[in-house]
């Protein structure tokens, strides 16, 4: 799975299912938790989505605001294990 | 910790800073091992104030042996590196040397009631025989689970008054002491609440394959790092390792580092021993609840209690961080202006941050994910409620397994759940509100006042010895005579 596919799948999931505003224009480096768009429960939802969509298990200590706040951080973390 | 103990720890840290830099890792390791015996309060049950720190060291060594293992069924003796062997010899030497005050009067009493040296030697030999044999019978995977259960069992015993008294009676029977005066104070195990969470963190990270490689010296120093031993902060091992491995290059007398350490220690002392102790005179306590004459007086006492808790604990954290800086270890922050947060969620992201972060990582996140994978995955709000209540219940009973602490945890759990559901429905509106700075500021300050009072009222559960006195206090706060 290439980077662009991971990025767009993840962006769609966050915007549609978590922020619940499909028209929201989420930037790659925008802080989704620190920007108040989602919360730590949504990070758990992202963890499960990543497992099911990309087959990558992100350990709980890596599922934190510091490590998973932007789309760029999330994609980099997922690609690390896909590759 | 008392002010004299803090002064001794600061002096030791300053003396260390004068030593050759290549000694510092070993000095920190040895000092931490000795200091946990020194800080442990004297207990009336024979040998116990020696045994409890020894159990911490024993469990930590066994945990390291499990989590540092890369191959199954290895002999722990032959697999040890030179540094690990030296560390083990030092640990055993300190444990044995600390029994000597039993035979001679020492000017500094590190332990008040050590057992006979032959008793300690017997236990060590038994462990050296049993552990390698055990490794052939039980895999490291199962040993890790067993260790988790043992650590949790110890935690539950020391957090439960009933179980602590039972243990005290049992130990008094074994040592031939009077069981009639058994009390919860007999089992005052300094630092174990924090040590337990550090050990659980390393075991869980080892189980998920993300624990970094670490030597026995590194592991033990992380678990019992003396500035954070008594009351945290609960550091993460990978962060601690980064600092510890760079200690030799660290210059504590570099102007800004030294000033920062001195400032943190002074601010901490001022907060803890001046502000918090002054507030203690007027703040609410078990005994002062019935002394307030009016509702306004009770509110004043409750505000004082809330501020005292903050200044006492954050002051202690400042001191711990300051001493840590002298050693080159930058401990994580525990508080970030919690009473100025405008939501209960941001309050918990800024109050006792290392504890709430630990519980979020090892309770909230795995439980939420497990439920989100289950067949109930579509009931998101129920999953959220269960995870949040379980998380806050853990924080509640970590303070003590009593009904008031449990209710205090649930109070915050329900508050967090309601806020999460509310914020899900108002997120878009809040984003629009940010475009109007005046209204946004008014909304934020309303949030600060509401959050502060939610937290302050929560302290009613925290300070009360039982639920009925908490209810009476609530009624009295709102002018209703009990």
Boltz contact constraints between the chains, C-beta under 6 A:
constraints:
  - contact:
      token1: [A, 41]
      token2: [B, 384]
      max_distance: 6.0
  - contact:
      token1: [A, 44]
      token2: [B, 365]
      max_distance: 6.0
  - contact:
      token1: [A, 44]
      token2: [B, 368]
      max_distance: 6.0
  - contact:
      token1: [A, 44]
      token2: [B, 369]
      max_distance: 6.0
  - contact:
      token1: [A, 47]
      token2: [B, 369]
      max_distance: 6.0
  - contact:
      token1: [A, 48]
      token2: [B, 369]
      max_distance: 6.0
  - contact:
      token1: [A, 48]
      token2: [B, 372]
      max_distance: 6.0
  - contact:
      token1: [A, 48]
      token2: [B, 373]
      max_distance: 6.0
  - contact:
      token1: [A, 59]
      token2: [B, 208]
      max_distance: 6.0
  - contact:
      token1: [A, 59]
      token2: [B, 210]
      max_distance: 6.0
  - contact:
      token1: [A, 60]
      token2: [B, 361]
      max_distance: 6.0
  - contact:
      token1: [A, 60]
      token2: [B, 365]
      max_distance: 6.0
  - contact:
      token1: [A, 60]
      token2: [B, 366]
      max_distance: 6.0
  - contact:
      token1: [A, 61]
      token2: [B, 361]
      max_distance: 6.0
  - contact:
      token1: [A, 63]
      token2: [B, 365]
      max_distance: 6.0
